[in-house]
Amino acid sequence: MKILLFLLSCAFISNRIEASPMNEAQLANAAKLIRNVCQPKLKISDKLIENMHKGDFPENEKVMCYLECVLRMGQLMKNGKFDEKSALSQIPTLPPERQQPTRDSIKKCAEKGQNDDKCLAAFETAKCIYFDNPENYFLP
């Protein structure tokens, strides 16, 4: 698992350096990798994650900290805060049709991720991104 994580991380970083967009399958694989690390760590059910993709964000610590893990692993959180600059720098790696809507959501929601509680900051950011543009929500 560690080797797979390392290889996928290298591929992701390489893709970021070249700034070439991923296709939907690559995006899904990257999301799955992050989910496979964060989900067991926080012991969060598939049902809770699936429900977030339907707009149901229960305010409980496990859900909030799962989202912090997801955003941190995706290099979207730094020092417990949402990192707008890093998030925007990753836009070119997204499929082209997702780039502008995601950029708009990040700019709109970045301030939500500045709470002193890192889990709450991640939760508020992810929730804002979802409700700003549900059809483009792709967090694992």
VONU-336867 format. One line per 8 residues: number of its first residue (from 1); for each residue x, y, z of C-alpha. Coordinates in pm, whole numbers. Example, Ala and Ser with C-alpha at 12.3 -4.5 7.8 and 13.67 -1.06 7.14 Angstrom:
2
1	1230:-450:780; 1367:-106:714
This chain:
140
1	0:0:0; 284:240:85; 450:168:-249; 124:227:-434; 72:552:-245; 427:660:-328; 387:577:-699; 53:753:-728
9	192:1053:-541; 485:1067:-784; 246:1046:-1079; 29:1321:-929; 329:1545:-860; 469:1479:-1207; 132:1566:-1354; 125:1890:-1150
17	474:1989:-1263; 381:1947:-1627; 40:2105:-1559; -128:1862:-1793; -489:1788:-1710; -603:1455:-1575; -896:1280:-1735; -1200:1178:-1531
25	-1064:826:-1470; -735:963:-1337; -922:1208:-1115; -1138:924:-979; -827:712:-911; -657:998:-725; -972:1053:-519; -996:680:-444
33	-636:674:-324; -698:960:-82; -1025:806:36; -850:471:96; -606:645:332; -844:880:514; -1151:660:548; -994:383:760
41	-798:638:962; -1121:810:1073; -1338:496:1062; -1604:673:858; -1865:468:672; -1915:452:296; -2272:572:356; -2157:895:525
49	-1919:968:237; -2184:887:-25; -2429:1115:155; -2182:1405:138; -2189:1364:-240; -2564:1420:-213; -2529:1734:0; -2571:1578:345
57	-2281:1702:558; -2346:1588:917; -2171:1806:1171; -1974:1547:1361; -1607:1529:1441; -1533:1216:1236; -1681:1369:920; -1502:1700:978
65	-1166:1533:1041; -1213:1300:743; -1249:1608:523; -940:1762:685; -746:1446:600; -876:1456:241; -787:1822:191; -447:1785:359
73	-356:1482:145; -467:1674:-163; -232:1955:-57; -527:2189:-7; -465:2246:365; -151:2395:515; -94:2449:886; -458:2364:954
81	-596:2622:711; -730:2597:357; -448:2695:120; -611:2890:-162; -282:2945:-346; -200:2573:-353; -557:2486:-453; -551:2732:-742
89	-210:2605:-855; -362:2259:-900; -644:2376:-1129; -449:2295:-1449; -433:1929:-1343; -813:1896:-1348; -1009:1790:-1655; -1058:2105:-1867
97	-1436:2121:-1817; -1388:2127:-1437; -1120:2396:-1426; -1320:2720:-1433; -1607:2603:-1210; -1356:2470:-956; -1153:2793:-968; -1470:2993:-903
105	-1570:2770:-610; -1223:2786:-454; -1219:3166:-469; -1569:3184:-326; -1505:2933:-45; -1142:2993:56; -1233:3217:350; -1442:2935:501
113	-1122:2739:560; -959:2983:798; -1111:2859:1125; -868:2782:1408; -1013:2429:1428; -855:2251:1130; -1132:1991:1104; -1404:2257:1111
121	-1210:2464:856; -1195:2167:617; -1562:2083:676; -1680:2437:606; -1463:2460:294; -1575:2126:150; -1939:2201:227; -1913:2543:61
129	-1748:2394:-249; -2022:2132:-274; -2311:2376:-241; -2148:2627:-474; -2131:2371:-755; -2261:2021:-667; -2215:1877:-1016; -1840:1946:-1003
137	-1780:1825:-645; -1512:1558:-661; -1365:1533:-311; -1338:1167:-210
